[in-house]
Amino acid sequence: MQLSKTGSISAALAAATCTLLSGNAVAADSSKTDALIEGWQFNSALLYYGETDRVKAAEAILSARGDFGDDKFLNLNLVLDTLTGASATGAVAQPDAQTFTRPSGAGSYTTAAGATPLDDTFHDTRVQLDASWEQPLSSNYRGTVGGHFSKEYDYLSLGINGNIARDFNHKNTTLSVGTAFSHDSINPEGGIPSAFTPMLFRNNFASENAYQQAFDGSRRTDSDTKTTAELLFGVTQIINPNWLMQLNYSIAKADGYLSDPFKVLSVVNNNGITQQNLYEQRPDARTKQSLYWQNKWHLSGSYLDLSYRYMWDDWSLNSHTADARWRFPLAGNWYIEPHARYYTQDEAEFYQPFLSEGMPLPAFASADYRIGQMDAYTVGAKVGTVLDGGHDFAVRLEYYQQNPNNPGVELPDALKNLELFGDVKAVMLQVSYSF
């Protein structure tokens, strides 16, 4: 379910996908028309992402760019991926084993003493298709219009987007403005729980019928929706023949169901022992803004790409991202491209690792570590070669680690020696081929 993937998993996959496609695009451009097959340029890739003891993902990507003459292009992108494994529920570890009800309400699972509670039923398959058409509008104006479709078992996303770019200064400066709108439908298995309702257990009821009635009564609806509208302003400047710079500002407003129906918060007593688990509640609106600065240099046959992104929102979640890629030529047609990325964020204002028994319930609360305080880094490298006809083959191997942090919460005695903010470690392997 997409809401349960929007943190470390999808962020890492998106970064890897963008790296893969943009890297291939650079190689394809250098090969000029030799890599074109009847006016089409293709980039293909297979990606594996695996977290230690958690989620595993496999993804296939195929993008195509068709040249229809007169600077008119059709861009297509198809993504197929599948995810399996275990996902953190938000509940805190305990000195003793814990039993949890599965999201559907049918069945249960047990977490060992001292272990982070993970729901091991996580499984999903997604199909995504993006298409866009771009063409000149006049001698200095260029327009793009596109659409987006993404479907999972319990999630559907539909979107449209558009962009207008204006060239100045003998086409050395380009100003652009873009907009996008998406409508998402969420239909999680087991329905959407009411805010702060307790997780129910079959053994606490005299009959299956009584349990099912109580479970259904804890759901506020079977499905819900959210919409997202985004506006982006950008400027691209050729500084000199070896230096290209880009600066973007974006603002996005999301409205609707923004909680995760599978995440819970533990209510603990003064000693830190869990008394019950409640389903989370997040605000139904979020405005995010970001600044993005990128520089690309050609340095004595090598290519250096440095970027920085600052994001802030009205949930008080601020983040910084620094990314560096440096491509060096090797013997023959081979090249190597080391990559390093660092990410850090503050916690959302309603993030709480747990709730204390006897305290009034807040308006909003979530124990999801993905909106908590954290640092993360990625290191790795891509090795590739330019083949006959300008085709490009490359392999990228990277290591990713996410380090959630305690935002300053005092831990009760039973939780002090438990790992409540455990690291998330993953390996990414991608193989790409452009032709």
N, C-alpha and C positions, 0 to 999 in steps of 0.2 A: 504494500500500500504506500503510495507516494509520500504521504505525510510522515511516515515513519522512516523515510530514507533521506530527508532533505538536509541532514547534517553531514556527518563525516563521509558517508558512503557516496551520496550523489555529488557532493563537492569534489571529492577526490576523482570520481569518474568523469565529471564535467571538465575538471582541469586536465586530466589525461587525454580526454577526447579532443579538447581544444588544442592542446599541445601537438597531438598526433596530426590533426587535420591542417593546422597552420604550418607545421613543419613540412608536411608534404607539399603544401601549396608553394612554399618557397622553392623547394626543389623542382616542382613542376614548372614554375615560371622560368627558372634558369634553363630549362630544356627547350623552351620556346615551342615551335610548332611540331617538333619531332614527336612530342608526347601526346599530341592530339590525334584522336581516332575519329575521322569524319566530323570534326568540329566539336568533339566532346573530350573533356579531361576528367579522369576518374581518380578518386582516392578511396582505398579500401583498408580496413584494419580489423584485427581481432584483439580484444583486450581482456585480460584476466585481473581481477582485484580480489585479494583474499586477506581478511582480518584474522588474527590469531584467535581461535576458538569462537569466532563470531561469524559475520556475514561473508559469503563468497559470491562473487559476481562474474559473469561471462558476458561479453558484449561484442556484437558484430556491427560494423559501421561501413556504409557505402555512400559516398557523396559524388555527385556528378555536376559538371558545369558545361552547358551547351552554348556554343557560339553561333548565333543566328545572323551574324553580319551587322554592320553599321553600329557596332558597340552595343548590341542587344544580347543579353545572356539569360539563360534559365538555369537556376541553381536548385538541385534536389539533394536531400539528405535523408537516408533511411537508417534507423537504429533498431536493433533487436537485442534485448538483454534479458537475462534471467538472474534472479537473486535467491539464494537459499542461506540457511544458517540460523544463528541466534541473535536476537536484538535486545538491548537493555530495556527493561520495563520502567525504570525510574525508582523502583522500590530499593530500599537500602539493604545491604548485607546484614546478617544477624549471626549471633554466636551459635544458634541452632539451625537445623534445616527448616526451610519454609515451603509451603504448598500454595500454588496459585491456580486460579481458574483461567482456562484458555479464553482468548478474546471472543470466540463464538459462543461461549457459555457451556459448551459440551466438553467434558473432560478436564483434566488438571495436570500439572507437572510440579516437580519438586526440585528446589535448589539446595545444594549442599551447604552445610554450615560454613560461614565465612565467605561464601562465594557471592559475586554480584548476580542478582536475579536476572536471568536471560530467558526470553521466550524463544524456544527452539523450533517453533512452527513457522518461522518466517520463510515465506516462499512466494515469489511473484515473477511474472513474465510481462515484459513491456514491449510495445511496438510504437515507434515514433517516426513521423514523417514530416519533414519541413520542405517547403517549396517557395521560391521567390523569383520574380522577374525584374530585371533591371535594364534600363535603357536611357539614352540621353533625352532630355526634355527641350534643350536648346544648346547653343554652343558652349555654355558654361554651367548648365544645370543638368543634374542626373537624378533620376527617381527610381525607387525600388518599392515593390509591394509584394507581400508574402503571406503565407498561412502556416499554421502549426496544428498537428494532430498527434495525440499521445494517448494510448489506451493500455490500462492494466486491468487485472481481475476486478478491482474495486475502485478504480479511479479513471476518469475520462477528462482530458484537457483539450480544449479547442481554442485557437488564437489566430489573430490577424496582426499584421505589422506593416509599417511603411516608413520610408526614409527619403529625404530630399537633400542633395548635396550641391553646393555652389562653389565653383573654382574662381580664385582671384590670383593676382600677382603672377601672370603667365603660367597658371596652373601649379604654382609652387605652394599655394595656400588653399585649403578646402575647408569650408564650414558646412556642417551638416546638422539636421534635426530629424529625429526619428521618434516614432510612437508605436506602442504595442498594447494590445488588449487581449486578455484570455479569460475564459470561463471554465471553471473546473467543477466536476461533479464527484462527490465522495460518497461511496456506498460500502462501508466497511462490513466485513462479516461480523454478525452479532449486533449490528446497529451502532448508533452513536449514544454513548452513555450521558446521562444528565450530570451536570457539574457537581463534583465532590460527592457523588454517590459511592457507597462502599462496594468493594469487590465481594460478590456473593460466593458461597461454597455449597455444593450440592449436599454434603453431609450434614449441614445445619437445618435441613428441611425434611419433613416427615415423608414426603412423596416427590416423585419426579414432577408431577403436575404442579404442586405448590412451589417448587423451585423455579419451574419455567415461568409461572405467573409473576413471581417476584423478580426474576431476571428481566422479563419483558417490561415490567413496571419501572425498572431502573434505566431504561433506554428512552431518550426524549424523542427520537425519530430514527427511521431506518437509513436516511441519507440526508445530505446537505450540500451546499454549494459555496464557492468563493469566486470572486472576480479580482483581477489585477490589471491596473492601468499604469503604463510606464511612459515617461518622456525622457529623451536623451538629446543633449546638445554636445557637439564635438567640433574640434578644430585639428586639422592635420597640417603640419608645416615641414617642407623640405628646407632644412637649415643650410646644407651644402650637399654636394654630390655623394657624400658618405654618411650623412646623418639625417634621419627622419624622426620627427617627434609628433606625438598625438596626445591631446588632452580632452577628456570627456567628463561631463557632469550628467548624472541621471537621477531621476526621482520616480519612485514607484509607490502606488497606493493599493493595498490589498484589503478587501472587505469580505466578510462572511465567516465561514467556519475555519478558524486558524489553529484550533487545538489538535491534538493527536489522540484519537479514540482508544489507542492501545497503551497510553502512558498513565501511570499511577504515581501517587505520593504516599509514602509511609507515614502513619501517625504513630509517634513513639512516646513512651512515658518518660519520666525523669531519668530513668536508668538507660534509656535508649532502646528498650524492647518494643518491637512493633505490636500495636494493638489492633490496627486495621489498615487497609490500603484503600485510598480514595482516588477516583478518576480525576485527572487534572482539568483545569479551566484556564484558557488564555483569552486575551481581548479579541474582539471580533473585527478589529481594524488595525492596520499597521502601515506606517509611512516610512519608507527607506530612501536615503539619499547616499550618493557616492561620488567621489572624485577619482578618476583614473588617469595616470600619467605614464606614457610609454615612450621609450627611446630605442631606436635601432641604429647601430653603427656598422659600417664596413671598415675593418681594421686590418690592413695588410693581408688580405685574403681570408680573414676570419669574420664572423658575423656575431656581434654582441647585441642581445636583446634584454633590456632592463625595464621593469615596470613596478609601479607602486599604486595601491588602491586603498582609499580610506572610506569606510562605510559607517553611517550612523543612522539611527532610527528613533521613533518615539516610544520604543520599549526600553530605551537606555542601553541598547546593545551596540557598542562601537567596536570596529575591527580595523586592523591594519594588515595589509598583505604586500610583501616584497617578493619579487620573482626575477630570477636571472637565468638566462640561457646563453651559452657561448659555443658557437660552432666553429670547429677547426678542421681544415683539410688534412687528410692523411695521404699515404702513398696511393698512387693510382687515382681511382675515382671514389675512394672511401673518405668518410668524414666521421667525426665524433662530436657530440653535442652534450656536454655536462649541463646539469640542471639543478638548481637549488631554489627552494621556496620556503618562506617563513610566514606564519599566520598567527595573530594573537587577537583575542577579543575579551571584552568585559561581559559580565553576566547581565541578562535582562533584569529589569527592576522587580519582576515577580518571580524570579528564579529562587527556589528553596529546595535544598537537598532532602528535606523531610519537614513534617509538621509536628508540633508539640501538642500532646494531649492536654485538653482543658483550655487551650487558647482559642479565641474566636477565629472562625474560618475567614481568610482574606477574600477579597473580590476575585483575585486571580492568583494562581500558583501553578508551577510546574517544576518537577525535579529532573526534567530532560537535560542531560549533561551537554547536549548540543547547543543549548541557549545559556549555558553556564560559562564561567570564566575558564579560559583555556589558552594553550599555546599549541601550535602544530608546525611540523616541518616536513619537507619532502626533499630527498636527495637522490640523484640517479644520473643516468646518461643514456643517450641514444647513439647507436652506431649504425651507419647506413652507407649505401653505395649508389651511385648513378649508373644505371645499366645502359645497354645499347638502346638507342631511340629516345633517350632522355627519361626512361622509366626509373623509378626510385624505389628501393627496398630498404627498410630500416627495422631495427629492433630496439625497443626502449625497456630498461629495467629500472624500477625506482622503489625506494623504501619510504613509507609514510608513517609518521607517529603523531598521535594526538594526545596531549597531556592536560586533562581536566584538572582544575585547581579548586581548592577550598576558598570561597570568596570571603572568608573571615567568620564562618559560623562556628560557634563553640559546640563541640561534640560531647554528648553524654558518655558516661563511663563505658557502656557496652559497645559503643561505636569507635572508641578511640584507637583500638588496636586492629580495626578492620579496614580493608581497602575500599573506601567509599568513592574515591576519585581515581580509579585505575586507568592506566594508559591504554590507548587503542593503537595497536600496531598492525600494519598491513604492507603487503608487497603487491606491486603493479607490474605486469608484463604485457607489452603490446607489440604486435607485429604489423607493419603497415607496408602497403604496396600501392604506388601511384602509376598510372599509365594513361 
